[in-house]
Amino acid sequence: MSRAVDDERNWKRVPIAELAEPKAGLCMVRLNAWWAVDAQDRVFFFRRHSPQCNDNRAVVERIKTHPDMVGIVQIPVAMWRVSPSDFA
């Protein structure tokens, strides 16, 4: 399997600015978490709904498994829409 196919299947990238926008509906919110980011300041979600973030920066250092994860940033308020099926 090519890296591009694996990337598309397993990873979703979201611009930091998009996480800061208020959203209607069912949402997850993280406050002051550290996030793994790529060179375009996009955060990572594994399997499309598992955020690659933690309250502890050292944990994020250890979970930087994708080769494009080039940095870590702390985001004061991050909000993203979820579906109940994400938790099934």
GROMACS elastic network, one bead per residue, 0.5 to 0.9 nm:
[ bonds ]
;  ai    aj funct       b0    kb
    1     4     6  0.83623   500
    1     5     6  0.66092   500
    1     6     6  0.67073   500
    2     5     6  0.53804   500
    2     6     6  0.63018   500
    2     7     6  0.85378   500
    3     6     6  0.50063   500
    3     7     6  0.58504   500
    3     8     6  0.85003   500
    4     7     6  0.50225   500
    4     8     6  0.61602   500
    4     9     6  0.86115   500
    5     8     6  0.51668   500
    5     9     6  0.61495   500
    5    10     6  0.85650   500
    6     9     6  0.51752   500
    6    10     6  0.59701   500
    6    11     6  0.79376   500
    7    10     6  0.54062   500
    7    11     6  0.53220   500
    7    12     6  0.80225   500
    7    66     6  0.89045   500
    8    11     6  0.58136   500
    8    12     6  0.71845   500
    9    12     6  0.83312   500
    9    47     6  0.70474   500
    9    48     6  0.83169   500
   10    45     6  0.83042   500
   10    46     6  0.57039   500
   10    48     6  0.66788   500
   11    44     6  0.66095   500
   11    45     6  0.57132   500
   11    47     6  0.55300   500
   11    48     6  0.58052   500
   11    49     6  0.88531   500
   12    43     6  0.82380   500
   12    44     6  0.58204   500
   12    45     6  0.50715   500
   12    46     6  0.65391   500
   12    47     6  0.71612   500
   12    48     6  0.50823   500
   12    49     6  0.79522   500
   13    37     6  0.86594   500
   13    38     6  0.85432   500
   13    42     6  0.56304   500
   13    43     6  0.54527   500
   13    45     6  0.63219   500
   13    46     6  0.89502   500
   13    48     6  0.84092   500
   14    17     6  0.84206   500
   14    18     6  0.67913   500
   14    19     6  0.73891   500
   14    41     6  0.84624   500
   14    43     6  0.53103   500
   14    44     6  0.66313   500
   14    45     6  0.79707   500
   15    18     6  0.53737   500
   15    19     6  0.69352   500
   15    40     6  0.77366   500
   15    41     6  0.60987   500
   15    43     6  0.62934   500
   16    19     6  0.53185   500
   16    20     6  0.68341   500
   16    37     6  0.86835   500
   16    41     6  0.61968   500
   16    42     6  0.55414   500
   16    43     6  0.64059   500
   16    75     6  0.80148   500
   16    78     6  0.80603   500
   17    20     6  0.53266   500
   17    21     6  0.69232   500
   17    41     6  0.88166   500
   17    42     6  0.86364   500
   18    21     6  0.54999   500
   18    22     6  0.88317   500
   18    78     6  0.85783   500
   18    79     6  0.83554   500
   18    80     6  0.83957   500
   19    22     6  0.80165   500
   19    75     6  0.89276   500
   19    77     6  0.76085   500
   19    79     6  0.50366   500
   19    80     6  0.60885   500
   20    75     6  0.85721   500
   20    76     6  0.85875   500
   20    77     6  0.61726   500
   20    78     6  0.54607   500
   20    79     6  0.63155   500
   20    80     6  0.87422   500
   21    78     6  0.82625   500
   21    79     6  0.72572   500
   21    80     6  0.87489   500
   22    79     6  0.70458   500
   22    80     6  0.86443   500
   23    26     6  0.84995   500
   23    27     6  0.74105   500
   23    79     6  0.73791   500
   23    80     6  0.73379   500
   23    81     6  0.71724   500
   24    27     6  0.76245   500
   24    81     6  0.80309   500
   25    81     6  0.70598   500
   25    82     6  0.84301   500
   26    80     6  0.85797   500
   26    81     6  0.58979   500
   26    82     6  0.58773   500
   26    83     6  0.69886   500
   26    84     6  0.83617   500
   27    79     6  0.64545   500
   27    80     6  0.54215   500
   27    82     6  0.53495   500
   27    83     6  0.82297   500
   28    78     6  0.81568   500
   28    79     6  0.56983   500
   28    80     6  0.55995   500
   28    81     6  0.64387   500
   28    82     6  0.66409   500
   29    77     6  0.70247   500
   29    78     6  0.55739   500
   29    80     6  0.68011   500
   30    33     6  0.62151   500
   30    53     6  0.88488   500
   30    54     6  0.89111   500
   30    55     6  0.89016   500
   30    75     6  0.83812   500
   30    76     6  0.79693   500
   30    77     6  0.59798   500
   30    78     6  0.52052   500
   30    79     6  0.66479   500
   31    55     6  0.84096   500
   31    75     6  0.71524   500
   31    76     6  0.53536   500
   31    78     6  0.64656   500
   31    79     6  0.89155   500
   32    54     6  0.89155   500
   32    55     6  0.69083   500
   32    74     6  0.59906   500
   32    75     6  0.53405   500
   32    77     6  0.62805   500
   32    78     6  0.81865   500
   33    53     6  0.61738   500
   33    54     6  0.53508   500
   33    56     6  0.74632   500
   33    57     6  0.81015   500
   33    73     6  0.82950   500
   33    74     6  0.55253   500
   33    75     6  0.58116   500
   33    76     6  0.69532   500
   33    77     6  0.80619   500
   33    78     6  0.82104   500
   34    52     6  0.85658   500
   34    53     6  0.53198   500
   34    54     6  0.54038   500
   34    55     6  0.58850   500
   34    56     6  0.67946   500
   34    57     6  0.56230   500
   34    59     6  0.89093   500
   34    60     6  0.67547   500
   34    72     6  0.64014   500
   34    73     6  0.54651   500
   34    75     6  0.64327   500
   35    43     6  0.63978   500
   35    44     6  0.78135   500
   35    51     6  0.80898   500
   35    52     6  0.60075   500
   35    54     6  0.68067   500
   35    55     6  0.88891   500
   35    57     6  0.81229   500
   35    60     6  0.66853   500
   35    71     6  0.82663   500
   35    72     6  0.54056   500
   35    73     6  0.54030   500
   35    74     6  0.61787   500
   35    75     6  0.72560   500
   36    42     6  0.83437   500
   36    43     6  0.58704   500
   36    44     6  0.65272   500
   36    52     6  0.60924   500
   36    53     6  0.64532   500
   36    60     6  0.64940   500
   36    61     6  0.79354   500
   36    63     6  0.81966   500
   36    64     6  0.64902   500
   36    69     6  0.58667   500
   36    70     6  0.74202   500
   36    71     6  0.58295   500
   36    73     6  0.67426   500
   37    40     6  0.77188   500
   37    41     6  0.55072   500
   37    42     6  0.52434   500
   37    44     6  0.65486   500
   37    52     6  0.88477   500
   37    68     6  0.78984   500
   37    69     6  0.53287   500
   37    70     6  0.61918   500
   37    71     6  0.52484   500
   37    72     6  0.57960   500
   37    73     6  0.70958   500
   38    41     6  0.54309   500
   38    42     6  0.55249   500
   38    43     6  0.67396   500
   38    44     6  0.80364   500
   38    67     6  0.89683   500
   38    68     6  0.54006   500
   38    70     6  0.52706   500
   38    71     6  0.64743   500
   38    72     6  0.87058   500
   39    42     6  0.74531   500
   39    68     6  0.73372   500
   39    69     6  0.76893   500
   39    70     6  0.63060   500
   39    71     6  0.76371   500
   41    71     6  0.85776   500
   41    73     6  0.88805   500
   43    51     6  0.79537   500
   43    52     6  0.73795   500
   43    53     6  0.85973   500
   43    69     6  0.85783   500
   44    48     6  0.84498   500
   44    50     6  0.83220   500
   44    51     6  0.61598   500
   44    52     6  0.55659   500
   44    53     6  0.83402   500
   44    69     6  0.81987   500
   45    48     6  0.51774   500
   45    49     6  0.55192   500
   45    52     6  0.56577   500
   45    53     6  0.88016   500
   46    49     6  0.61647   500
   46    51     6  0.63525   500
   46    52     6  0.68819   500
   47    50     6  0.63532   500
   48    51     6  0.81536   500
   49    82     6  0.75537   500
   49    86     6  0.67645   500
   50    53     6  0.88137   500
   51    54     6  0.85830   500
   52    60     6  0.72237   500
   52    63     6  0.72821   500
   52    64     6  0.80645   500
   53    56     6  0.84740   500
   53    57     6  0.84244   500
   53    59     6  0.82468   500
   53    60     6  0.60413   500
   53    63     6  0.84804   500
   54    57     6  0.67088   500
   54    58     6  0.87013   500
   54    59     6  0.65370   500
   54    60     6  0.61080   500
   55    59     6  0.81159   500
   55    60     6  0.85249   500
   55    74     6  0.88771   500
   56    59     6  0.55102   500
   56    60     6  0.69142   500
   57    60     6  0.51955   500
   57    61     6  0.64162   500
   57    62     6  0.89294   500
   57    72     6  0.77984   500
   57    73     6  0.87587   500
   57    74     6  0.84244   500
   58    61     6  0.50348   500
   58    62     6  0.65620   500
   58    63     6  0.89382   500
   59    62     6  0.51612   500
   59    63     6  0.63766   500
   59    64     6  0.89120   500
   60    64     6  0.62456   500
   60    72     6  0.74207   500
   61    64     6  0.56279   500
   61    71     6  0.88217   500
   61    72     6  0.76635   500
   62    65     6  0.76810   500
   63    66     6  0.85591   500
   64    67     6  0.78561   500
   64    68     6  0.88088   500
   64    69     6  0.59007   500
   64    70     6  0.82066   500
   64    71     6  0.87016   500
   64    72     6  0.89569   500
   65    68     6  0.86016   500
   65    69     6  0.72412   500
   66    69     6  0.54947   500
   66    70     6  0.88289   500
   67    70     6  0.74891   500
   68    71     6  0.89083   500
   69    72     6  0.80944   500
   75    78     6  0.64301   500
   82    85     6  0.83450   500
   82    86     6  0.67650   500
   83    86     6  0.53907   500
   83    87     6  0.77548   500
   84    87     6  0.57608   500
   84    88     6  0.70876   500
   85    88     6  0.50764   500
